[in-house]
Amino acid sequence: MLKCKDIVARSSDYIEGELSGWARANYKVHLFMCTHCRRYLRHVQVAAQAAAKVAKRSVSDEQASHLASNIQKAASEKPDGDVNP
């Protein structure tokens, strides 16, 4: 079974659909069992969607800085009672 650090390392491949059938199945099994990794993956997906929206429009330096700050803050949050994946 995959460990949390494996989920983090392969999150981009999972989101982009680049994992093989077995790797994707193993990834989904871990997500089914691990609340913290599901939360982490949601954060990554939200950040990717926000970045895609920002890329489509012009933003001020202040807005870009604010977005980057929020992404860094979300990425550094540690789940209660568990090790950060």
KAFENQUI-V219096 format. One record per pair of residues at least 24 apart in sequence whose ideal C-beta (glycine too) atoms are under 8 Angstrom apart, sorted by the first residue. I is the first residue (numbers start at 1). J is the second residue. D is the distance in Angstrom with one decimal. If there is no record, write none. Layout:
i/j/d
I/J/D
I/J/D
This chain:
i/j/d
1/26/7.0
1/29/6.8
1/30/6.3
2/26/5.4
2/27/6.4
2/29/7.8
2/30/4.5
3/30/8.0
4/30/7.9
4/34/6.6
4/36/6.8
4/37/5.7
4/83/7.1
4/85/3.4
5/85/6.2
6/30/7.6
7/31/7.2
7/34/7.4
7/37/4.5
7/40/7.0
7/41/7.3
7/85/5.9
8/37/7.9
8/40/6.7
8/85/4.8
11/40/7.4
11/41/6.1
11/44/5.1
12/44/7.8
14/41/7.4
15/41/7.7
15/44/6.7
15/45/6.3
15/48/6.6
35/79/7.7
36/79/4.2
36/82/5.2
36/85/6.2
37/85/5.7
39/79/6.7
40/85/5.5
43/74/5.0
43/75/6.9
46/74/7.9
47/71/5.0
47/74/7.1
47/75/7.9
